[in-house]
Amino acid sequence: MASPPEQLLSASYALEYTYTRSVGPVIGRFLTGLRERRIEGIVGSDGKVIVPPTEYDPVTGETLEDFVEVGPAGVVTTWAWVSEPRRGQPLDRPFAWALIRLDGADTALLHALDAGDESRVSTGMRVTARWREETTGHIRDLACFEPEGA
């Protein structure tokens, strides 16, 4: 039986995604709208407003191009409380991830909800967008949502 080697060989390895993604005309327009503190959706072949907008119709697969402004307020359709946020999450204090159907939209947008306490969150509650002071054309221009009237 062979004895184990006395010196092990090792090499460092970094798992990285070293590519840059082009957002294209549809998501590019959506992000430009966020920079201007405006939220846009896109109308599908069935007349439903999709937010965030998709490039292709989920029913027919055809290209979509009829943009409409929605929100910035809406209704929470479902949510999950995060009592201990991790590094890199949108808020550094407890918050909810929520699906929010914005006024004028037929689908829901996933985003952070800053309600202060889990007891203040409920399905069906009205919320409104809170924008970052400085916007750059990124999804984080929409800092989070908060209870309407907060």
N, C-alpha and C positions, 0 to 999 in steps of 0.2 A: 504494500500500500504506500502511495506517494505521500510525502509530507507536504503541508500547505506552503505556498511560497512565502518567503520572508518579507518581500517588499511588494505591495500592491500598486499597480499602475492606475492612475486616475486622470481624468480630464474634465475641465469645467464645461458646462453646457447651459446656454441660456435659451429658453423657449420664448421666441419673439414672433410677432406678426409685423414684418417690416415692409408693409405695403401701404400705399395711400389710396383711399377709395374716392372715386369721383361720384358726386351726389346726383348728377344729371339734372335735367330741366325741371322735373316735378319736385323732388326734394330740395333742389336748389332754390326754387321759388318759395317753398314752404319756409326754409331757413331765412331767406331774405325777408319774408313777412315777419318772422319772429324778431329779426333785427329792428324792424320798424314797429314793433309791439302790436302786431296784427297776426291772427291765426286764420289760415286758409285751409279749406278742404277741397275736395274734387267731387263732381257729380258723376255717379255711375250710370250705366245704361238703364237701370231700374229706377232712376231718379233719386236714389239714396246718396246722401253726402258722406263721404269717407274722410275721416281725420285720424291720423295724418294721411295726406293724399297718397294714392298709389298711382304708379305709372300705367298700369293695365287694369282693365275692368275685371273684378273677381267673377263676374257672371259670364262674360263673353270672351275675355282675353284681349279685347280691342284696346288700343291706346286711348287714354283719357286726357282731356285738356280743358274742361269747363270748370274753372276754379270759382269758389265762392268764399266769402268771409264768414266766419262763425265766431261764436263766443264773444268775449273771453270768459264768460261765466257759464256754468253748467251744473249737472247733477252727478253725484257719485253713484255709480251702478254697482260697484263692489270694491272692497278694500282689504288690506292686510296691514296690521300694525307692526312697526319695527321698533322694538324697545331699546335695542342697542345698535345704533347705526355703525356700519363699517367704514373704514377709510375709503374715500372716493365716492361715497353716496352723497346725494344732493344736499342733505342737511346733517349737521353735527349733533343733533339732539333727536329724541324720539319723534317719529313721524309715521305716516301711513303711505304705502304705495296704493294708489287708487286708479280705477278705471273711471274716467270722467267723460260723460256724453255732453259735449258743449252745445249751447243753444244754437240750433240750426243744423246740427250734425245728427247722423243716424248711427254712427259707430262711436266707440269710446277711445279716448287717448289715455295711455298709461303715463302717470306722472306722480310726483311727490305731493303729498297734502300735509301742510303744517297746521295742525289743529291745536297744538299745545298739549293735548292729553287724549288718550284713547277714548275716554268717556264722551268726548265732544265729536266723535266721528260716527256717522251712521249712513247706511245705504239710503239714497234719496235726498241727502242733504244738498243744499245749494252751496257752490264754491265759486271763487273767482280767481283769475290769474294774478300772481305777484311777479312783476318783472324785475330783472336785475337793473341796477342803476345804469350800468354801461352795457350795451348790447353789441354783439359782434357777428350775428348770423349763425348761432349755434343753438342746439336744443336747450342748453342751460341758460339762454337768454330769458326763458320762461323759468324763473327761479323755482317756483312751486305754485301750488294752489293753496288757498286759505278759505276758511268759512266766509261766506258772503256777509258783509257788514262788519267784519273783524277790524 
